[in-house]
Structure formats: C-alpha cells, structure tokens
C-alpha cells in the first residue's frame, strides 16, 4: 500500500512528528516551507543539491541521522549517480533495504530517484520518506510510502559520521 501526502496540512503535521516509528529522523526537512513553491532553479542547499528535490531531502535525512555527507561530489549527484559516487567513495552498496539506507531507483526517470529508508518489514518490503516521487503528479511534495518493493532499487549503506 502506498501513502502519498499531497496536502500541505498533512505534510506540516508530519513535519512536527520528528522521528519515525523506527527511531530515524524522517520529518522536519528545513526547506519544507518553501515546497511546493520551490522549483529546480529556485535554490541550492548546503549539500549543493536542488532544494525540494529527492536528493536534497535525502542529503538532509542523512545529516539529521548522523550519517556521512562528506562523500558527495558537487555537480554529480543526480539520483541515478548516487550508487556510482558511493562506490567511488567506499560507501557500501547492496540489494537489501536497511533502516537508514538510501534507496535508489536509477532508471525510474532520466535522472533517477532516491528516498530514505525509515523501516523494513520482515518480508523485505520497506517504508521511505522522500520528495518528488516522479509518478505522484505533484512536484515538490513530501511523500511517505509504505510497503515499498525492492524491485529496481539499489541501496546505499551510508555509515555514521565519525567523531
């Protein structure tokens, strides 16, 4: 089952929730107040990602959860490139979801799509927090999907920051 939060009121309510059921921080994206009004050309975040896009959201989620973001390569972080850049930076890549992993669908669109894994079911399905799910029809909107299939996804296991 997929749950799509298309209303700003629902997204705002989720943003105040803080941590997800699995204990990871998935709500509270600091640029949310600028979405959906923001667009690809409207701004760049501190990780050099376009604000209110899936890459910016996941960069924020990694940072909020104490995971490394020092491996990003400015200008090379289209969603489809994340597995390649991760491998170059010795970030493990695999085919199984884990809480705190980055789920990457490199072929979902021309630029790919990524999301942050918030929980994993025993059957291998998983839940994510994300922005701009390409098939949603509503750009620059937060999406909390549940029971997502691993089909077509690659997972990045980004370690915690040291020190």
C-alpha positions in Angstrom: 0.0 0.0 0.0 1.3 3.5 -0.8 0.5 6.5 1.2 1.0 9.9 -0.6 0.9 13.1 1.4 -0.2 15.7 -1.1 -1.8 18.2 1.2 0.4 20.8 2.8 -1.6 20.4 6.1 -0.7 16.7 6.2 2.9 17.4 5.3 3.1 20.0 8.1 1.6 17.6 10.6 4.2 15.0 9.6 7.0 17.5 9.9 6.2 18.1 13.6 6.3 14.3 14.3 10.2 14.2 14.4 11.4 10.6 14.4 9.6 7.8 12.6 8.5 4.6 14.3 11.9 3.1 13.7 13.6 5.9 15.5 15.1 7.6 12.5 14.5 11.2 11.7 12.5 11.5 8.5 10.3 14.6 9.2 11.4 18.1 9.7 13.1 18.9 6.3 14.1 22.5 6.8 13.1 23.6 3.3 9.6 22.2 3.5 8.0 25.6 4.0 9.4 26.5 0.5 7.9 23.4 -1.1 6.0 23.1 -3.4 6.6 26.7 -4.4 10.3 26.0 -4.9 11.5 24.6 -8.2 14.6 23.1 -9.7 16.0 26.5 -10.5 14.9 28.1 -7.2 17.8 27.3 -4.9 20.6 25.0 -3.8 21.0 23.7 -0.3 24.2 23.3 1.8 25.0 20.0 0.1 24.8 21.5 -3.4 21.5 19.8 -4.2 18.4 21.5 -5.6 16.0 22.4 -2.8 12.8 20.4 -2.5 14.1 17.6 -4.7 14.7 14.0 -3.6 18.5 14.4 -3.5 18.2 17.4 -1.1 15.8 15.7 1.1 17.9 12.5 1.4 21.1 14.6 2.0 19.2 16.3 4.8 17.9 13.0 6.2 21.5 11.5 6.2 22.8 14.6 8.0 19.9 14.7 10.5 20.5 11.0 11.4 24.3 11.5 11.9 25.3 9.8 8.7 28.1 10.9 6.4 27.6 13.5 3.7 31.2 14.3 3.0 31.3 11.9 0.1 29.0 14.0 -2.1 30.5 15.3 -5.4 29.0 18.7 -6.3 27.5 18.6 -9.7 27.5 14.8 -9.9 24.7 13.9 -7.6 21.7 13.2 -9.8 19.8 10.4 -8.1 20.9 7.9 -10.8 24.6 8.7 -10.0 24.4 8.1 -6.2 25.4 4.4 -6.4 28.4 5.2 -8.7 29.6 8.0 -6.5 29.0 5.9 -3.3 31.2 3.1 -4.8 33.9 5.6 -5.7 33.9 6.9 -2.1 33.8 3.3 -0.5 30.2 3.6 0.7 28.7 0.0 0.6 26.0 -0.7 -2.0 23.7 -3.7 -1.9 20.3 -5.1 -2.8 18.6 -5.3 0.6 16.8 -2.5 2.4 18.1 -1.4 5.8 16.8 1.3 8.1 18.8 4.4 7.4 19.8 3.3 3.9 19.4 5.4 0.8 17.0 3.6 -1.7 18.0 4.4 -5.3 15.9 3.8 -8.4 18.4 4.7 -11.1 16.0 4.0 -14.0 12.8 5.4 -12.7 13.3 8.6 -14.6 16.1 10.1 -16.7 17.7 11.5 -13.5 16.6 8.6 -11.3 15.0 8.8 -7.9 16.1 8.3 -4.3 14.4 8.0 -0.9 15.4 7.5 2.8 14.5 4.1 4.3 12.6 4.5 7.6 11.6 0.9 8.4 11.9 -2.6 7.0 9.3 -5.3 7.2 10.2 -9.0 7.8 9.1 -9.8 4.3 11.6 -7.4 2.7 9.2 -4.5 1.9 10.2 -1.1 3.4 8.9 2.4 4.1 10.5 5.6 2.9 10.4 9.3 3.3 11.0 11.2 0.0 10.4 14.3 -2.1 9.2 14.4 -5.7 8.1 10.8 -6.3 8.0 11.0 -10.2 4.7 9.2 -10.5 2.9 11.3 -8.0 2.0 14.0 -10.4 2.6 16.6 -7.7 6.1 18.1 -7.9 8.0 19.2 -4.8 5.8 17.3 -2.4 6.8 15.2 0.6 5.8 11.5 0.3 5.8 8.8 3.0 5.4 5.5 1.2 4.9 2.2 2.9 5.3 -1.4 1.9 7.6 -0.5 -1.0 9.0 -3.3 -3.1 12.8 -3.7 -3.6 12.2 -4.2 -7.4 14.5 -2.0 -9.3 16.1 -0.5 -6.2 19.7 -0.4 -5.1 20.6 0.5 -1.5 23.4 2.6 -0.2 24.6 1.9 3.4 25.9 5.2 4.4 27.9 5.0 7.7 27.6 7.3 10.6 29.9 10.3 10.8 33.0 9.7 12.9 33.8 11.9 15.9 
